[in-house]
Amino acid sequence: MARMPTGTDLKDPSSGGLHVPDMLREIARGALTEARTAITDPNLPEAEAIHDFRKSMKRWRAHLRLVEPFLGDEGKRLRTEARDLARLLAGARDAQTARDALEDLGKLDDSARETLPVLSDRSLATVTARLDAVRTQAEGVSLTPDTRREIDEILFAATEGVKYWPIGHLTFRDVATELAGHYGRARKAIPDDWQTSHPETLHEMRQKVVIHRYQMEIVAPLWPRFGEFWIGESQRLRDRLGHHQDLIILAGFTEPHGPLAPWRSRLVPLIAARRAEHVAVAARLAGRLFADSPRSFRRRLLALWEHRVPQ
């Protein structure tokens, strides 16, 4: 989370005292540093390195979406580059995601579990071992020393480029407009009927919620209690939608000729029931989080800025 600039940073009257461009650059460098650390730390297990890297890249891409209108073609290039880097490790991540989803099935409500098929301990151990084997193979292919080096070089170049971003003129009003725009896109993505929505619809909403969640880290220091609450609720919504998507990926492993095909008849009903639980909670969270119109949300942000906590 970005700190609020102090001392010599308090120098931009047009920004209400705080230097907004410095805030934006600091957040960008922080996300890139996290990603580089994840991909170069020799002490991190590969599964953890991939998870941390992809998380940092989501933060970086969310920030790029915020500043892209002010960067021109360079902003689009950086976002495309970040997307491609994340995809390099997608295969290894999918296997870990399915593994996480398998564990999530164990949290299914007891009342729902009573009417559903169950996996024996032996079957569960076999399924887990198959997913671990898929993940290990994918990691060996995707996370090679050459890949690590290539990613780090690209991220280093992006970090160096941040200092040259043409954003010196930006004020918080500009930032609030972009934040409200992305808030509005997430709000518009809320389905009319959650339980019958196509998985891709919920996946697209999740992507917009992820963007909103990370972008709100800019606002959090203005009023820490409000900011922490908002990010916490956004994270809860993101988690529910993320677990739902994880289950979709797990279901994909049960397709014919897939590594979990022999257990399809037992896994699919469990997956459907757990998906329904996540969707029900996500609907309640989204209803609260996106109650305001984008215009009202922007007014709220500007009020937070005007009455921000002194540093």
Buried (B, 14 or more C-beta within 10 A) or exposed (E): BBEBBEEEBBEBEEBBBBBBBBBBBBBBBBBBEBBBBBBBEEEBEBBEBBBBBBBBBBBBBBBBBBBBEBBEEBBEBBBEBBEEBBEBBEBBBBBBBBBBBBEBBEEBEEEBBEEBEEBEEEBBEBBBEBBBEBBBEBBEEBBEEEBBEBBBEBBEEBBEBBEEBEBEEBBBBBBBBBBBBBBBBBBEBBBEEBEEBEBEBBBBBBBBBBBBBBBBBBBBBBBEEBBEEBBEBBBBBBBBBBBBBBBBBBBEBBEEEBBBEBBBEBBBBBBEBBBBBBBEBBBEBBEEBBEBEBEEBBBBBBEBBEEBEEE
